[in-house]
Amino acid sequence: MAASGRRTALDPAAVWGAWAPGLRTHVPDCGHFRPQERPAEVVVALRELLAA
């Protein structure tokens, strides 16, 4: 899983997609520190990753 905020310039799928064909991304509407800005969304994304 690669995560990035919408307000950052990083596109995790573009950067890591070539090295990780099964990459799943989560891009909440926030800046670079997702756990502080969108904690509930981070928890949901991590639970989905760990349940897979």
C-alpha positions, -999 to +999 in steps of 0.1 A: +000+000+000+012+035-008-005+065+007-002+102-001-023+133+005-040+151-023-023+183-013+012+169-020+029+166-053+037+129-049+016+104-070+024+071-053+009+050-081+031+068-107+062+065-085+059+030-072+036+013-097+064+000-119+081-018-090+049-030-073+024-044-099-002-051-072+001-017-056-030-003-039-031+034-032-051+055-008-051+093-013-072+112+013-078+149+009-050+162+032-014+172+033+017+151+039+009+139+075-021+117+070-023+101+105-027+135+121-050+151+095-072+121+086-068+095+113-101+077+106-093+072+069-058+059+078-073+034+102-098+022+075-071+019+049-048-001+072-075-024+083-084-032+047-047-038+039-042-061+069-075-080+062-064-088+026 
